[in-house]
Amino acid sequence: MALKTDPGAGHPLRKAGAEEDGTGPVAAKRGAGSRVGSGLLGVLFLLFGLVLVGSGYEEGPKKVADGTFGTVVIEQCGTDAGRDDDVECTGTFRSDGGGIRYDVEDFEAGSDRDRGEKVEAVAFGPMSSEHATPASLYVEGARFWCVAASMAGVAVFPLSAAFAPSGRRMRRGTLVTGLVLLFGGLLGCGVCVLANSVLL
């Protein structure tokens, strides 16, 4: 005589909607929350990159357009106590055309200078001048833009996670784009720093 067995015997009861494969309502909500978080993170990186693009314009092309280029004839230089790398000088700024002359104070020449030495500079008025050339300002702007490119590369990864179909890996083209922007921007930033060390 065959004994009948209960097919549900030995199996714990599960609440409706709590599937074993993690595809129930709870898992769906968790997945949606993760997507929203990834999307917001990616947008934040993009916004930071846009801020850097604006800063690059302010530090590069805008300064070139607004400034008056010339030289500062050094009068004397000194350093703050305990800060040997912070050299500030006084002197006289003269524009390249000779039509503008300013007495300058707290001019950061980058290193200690001798009396009478001429240092390339850009002036934005009687009270504002800095050690720079048109080329160095453009390079400084490009440095900001390179960091912005890196931020865009970082943003690719959370944005891809937010909008990619569930369970599908990131496309190879998207991965390559993110890595090129990230490391290309960092490399460009390093080149800009090296270039300005030569230009100045």
C-alpha positions in Angstrom: 0.0 0.0 0.0 1.6 3.3 -1.1 1.7 6.1 1.3 0.7 9.6 0.2 3.0 12.4 1.0 2.3 16.0 1.4 4.2 17.9 -1.3 4.4 21.0 0.9 5.8 19.1 3.9 9.2 20.2 5.0 9.2 23.5 3.1 8.9 26.7 5.2 6.0 29.0 4.3 6.9 32.1 2.4 4.9 35.3 2.2 3.4 36.2 -1.1 5.7 38.2 -3.2 8.9 37.1 -1.5 10.5 35.1 -4.3 13.8 33.2 -3.7 15.5 34.8 -6.7 15.3 38.3 -5.2 12.8 39.6 -7.8 9.9 40.5 -5.5 8.6 43.9 -4.6 11.2 44.5 -1.9 14.1 43.7 -4.3 12.5 45.9 -6.9 12.2 48.8 -4.5 15.8 48.3 -3.5 16.9 48.2 -7.1 15.0 51.4 -7.9 16.6 53.1 -4.9 20.0 52.0 -6.1 19.4 53.4 -9.6 18.2 56.7 -8.3 21.2 57.0 -6.0 23.6 56.2 -8.9 21.8 58.7 -11.1 22.1 61.5 -8.6 25.8 60.7 -8.0 26.5 60.8 -11.7 24.6 64.2 -12.0 26.6 65.6 -9.2 29.9 64.7 -10.9 28.6 66.3 -14.1 27.6 69.5 -12.3 31.0 69.7 -10.7 32.6 69.3 -14.1 30.5 72.2 -15.4 31.6 74.3 -12.6 35.2 73.5 -13.5 34.5 74.4 -17.1 33.3 77.9 -16.0 36.4 78.2 -13.7 38.7 77.3 -16.6 37.1 80.1 -18.6 37.6 82.6 -15.8 41.2 81.6 -15.2 42.1 81.4 -18.9 40.5 83.3 -21.7 38.7 85.9 -19.5 41.9 86.9 -17.8 43.7 87.2 -21.1 40.9 89.4 -22.4 40.6 91.6 -19.3 44.3 91.8 -18.3 47.1 94.1 -19.4 50.3 92.3 -20.0 53.7 93.7 -19.2 56.5 93.3 -16.7 57.1 94.0 -13.1 60.5 95.6 -12.2 61.3 94.1 -8.8 62.1 96.5 -5.9 62.5 94.0 -3.1 61.2 90.6 -2.1 60.6 88.8 1.2 59.0 85.7 2.7 56.5 85.3 5.5 57.9 83.8 8.7 57.7 80.0 8.5 56.7 80.0 4.9 59.8 80.1 2.8 57.9 79.1 -0.4 55.6 82.2 -0.2 57.7 84.9 -1.8 56.0 88.3 -2.1 57.7 91.3 -3.9 57.1 95.0 -4.4 57.9 96.8 -7.6 56.6 98.7 -10.6 54.4 97.3 -13.3 54.8 98.6 -16.8 52.6 97.5 -19.7 54.2 96.2 -22.9 53.2 99.4 -24.8 54.5 101.6 -22.0 51.3 103.4 -21.5 50.3 102.0 -18.1 52.4 102.1 -14.9 51.4 100.8 -11.5 53.2 100.5 -8.2 52.6 96.9 -7.0 52.8 95.3 -3.6 52.3 91.7 -2.5 53.3 90.5 -6.0 53.9 86.7 -6.0 56.9 86.3 -8.2 57.1 82.5 -7.6 60.7 82.7 -6.2 63.1 85.2 -4.7 64.1 87.9 -7.2 66.9 90.4 -7.3 66.3 94.1 -7.3 65.8 95.4 -10.8 64.9 92.0 -12.2 62.0 92.0 -14.7 59.2 89.5 -14.3 56.4 88.9 -16.8 53.0 89.8 -15.4 49.4 90.6 -16.1 47.6 93.4 -14.3 43.9 93.8 -13.8 44.2 97.2 -12.1 46.4 99.2 -9.7 45.7 96.7 -6.9 45.7 93.4 -8.7 48.5 91.8 -10.7 50.1 88.3 -11.0 53.0 86.5 -12.5 51.6 85.2 -15.9 51.8 85.3 -19.6 49.0 84.8 -22.1 50.2 81.2 -22.8 50.4 80.3 -19.1 46.8 81.6 -18.6 45.5 79.5 -21.4 47.3 76.5 -20.0 45.8 77.2 -16.6 42.3 77.3 -18.1 43.0 74.0 -19.9 44.0 72.4 -16.6 40.6 73.1 -15.2 39.0 71.7 -18.4 41.1 68.5 -18.1 39.8 67.9 -14.6 36.3 68.6 -15.8 36.8 65.8 -18.5 37.9 63.5 -15.7 34.7 64.3 -13.7 32.7 63.5 -16.8 34.5 60.2 -17.1 33.7 59.3 -13.5 30.1 60.3 -14.1 29.8 57.7 -16.9 29.9 54.8 -14.4 27.1 55.7 -12.0 24.9 57.1 -14.9 25.4 53.8 -16.8 24.4 51.8 -13.7 21.3 54.0 -13.3 20.0 53.7 -16.9 21.3 50.3 -18.1 18.8 47.5 -18.3 18.6 45.4 -15.1 21.2 42.6 -14.9 23.0 43.7 -18.1 26.7 44.6 -17.9 28.0 48.0 -19.0 28.6 48.2 -22.7 32.3 48.0 -23.8 32.0 51.3 -25.6 30.6 53.1 -22.6 33.4 51.6 -20.4 36.1 52.7 -22.8 34.6 56.2 -23.1 34.5 56.6 -19.3 38.1 55.4 -18.9 39.4 57.6 -21.7 37.8 60.7 -20.2 39.0 59.8 -16.7 42.6 59.0 -17.4 42.9 61.3 -20.4 41.8 64.2 -18.3 44.2 63.3 -15.5 47.1 63.0 -18.0 46.2 66.4 -19.6 46.1 68.0 -16.1 49.6 66.7 -15.4 50.9 68.0 -18.8 49.4 71.5 -18.0 51.1 71.6 -14.7 54.4 70.7 -16.3 53.9 73.2 -19.1 53.3 76.1 -16.7 56.4 75.2 -14.7 58.3 75.7 -18.0 56.4 78.8 -19.1 56.9 80.5 -15.7 
